[in-house]
């Protein structure tokens, strides 16, 4: 009897220890997720603030739109060429060290921006700044994807995307408060980068290490997971074109520039509001089917918005919020799909490929969509996006057919 009681006590003790260990593990995961999401959100604020600030400063100095456009393009090219090396650096130095080093380089670049007004120096600094931001995004997304519970991965990535979108909205708002003159706006951005470094140093726990693995090209992931990686390209193209060309669409439609700026705000608002609900849905259904659904709704929305036209401005604004939120889901669901398909070092390389495709979309999307706007005035903006989404839907159908035959 005594032995039976002792065995029962031992069993209960082991169960209690297991429950405590699981609770501690959940607590560590939650702390790491909170820190990485907070860090990249603050960086998003600093990035959007800086992009707007540099454009304004260059415009005030009398540079042409073409010359101003080369500045963010330098950052985009740095991402394309630098992203494949981020997992390598993380294997050598560790994920947390590279994240901290990237924040430090970013802060130093911001200080250098404040100390000079030379155009060519700013172009070089923008490339270095872009490379540092690439490391931050690749490794933070890898970290989040690696530790997110599989059954909640979509929700976690939706929260991440919503936080990042909120950061992009907040950056220009902060710039409006501190102004665009002098060193104050750069100091505000530096302060944000310092704040972003604190969770990494103090409370993020152990980051997942990247084991040694052979290098794989972006083409490997483009052919192995085209639905996910092309979602990154599409999101970069649509997001960047919407931020830059929606005001032009408004002017072509006979509306004011202020209305066009309002369209950009509505598109961004949709991105903030819809990411978490879409993430929740992605945990319940096949993410490939959800990406097809997002592409289909985005395609139909791009056709419906021009039909509303300036005569039904309230309907147009409502559709713009919903459409912006739906197509914004391409980023979070694409990342979650990658996270469920790859592990370890391969996941880090997959995240780098995703960021590269996203940057390629940022670089190539606006010229493609702008060309469509010139051909079809005033609705070429939405019709060009509809054409891109139609191609994406065709690729999903082709890929799904191939997988079903295996």
Secondary structure by P-SEA (a helix, b strand, c coil): caaaaaaaaaaaaaaaaaaaaaaaaaaaaaaaaaaaaaaaaaaaaaaaaaaaaaaaaaaaacccaaaaaaaaaaaaaaaaacccaaaaaaaaccaaaaaaaaaaaaaaaaaaaaacccaaaaaaaaaaaaaaaaaaaaaaaaaaaaaccccaaaaaaaaaaaaaaaaaaaaaaaaaaaccccaaaaaaaaaaaaaaaccccccccccccccccccccaaaaaaacaaaaaaaaaaaaaaaaaaccaaaaaaaacccaaaaaaaaaaaaaaaaccaaaaaaaaacccaaaaaaaaaaaaaaaaaaaaaacccaaaaaaaaaaaaaaaaaaaaaaaaaaaaacccaaaaaaaaaaaaaaaaaaaaccaaaaaaaaaacccaaaaaaaaaaaaaaaaaaaaaaaaaaac
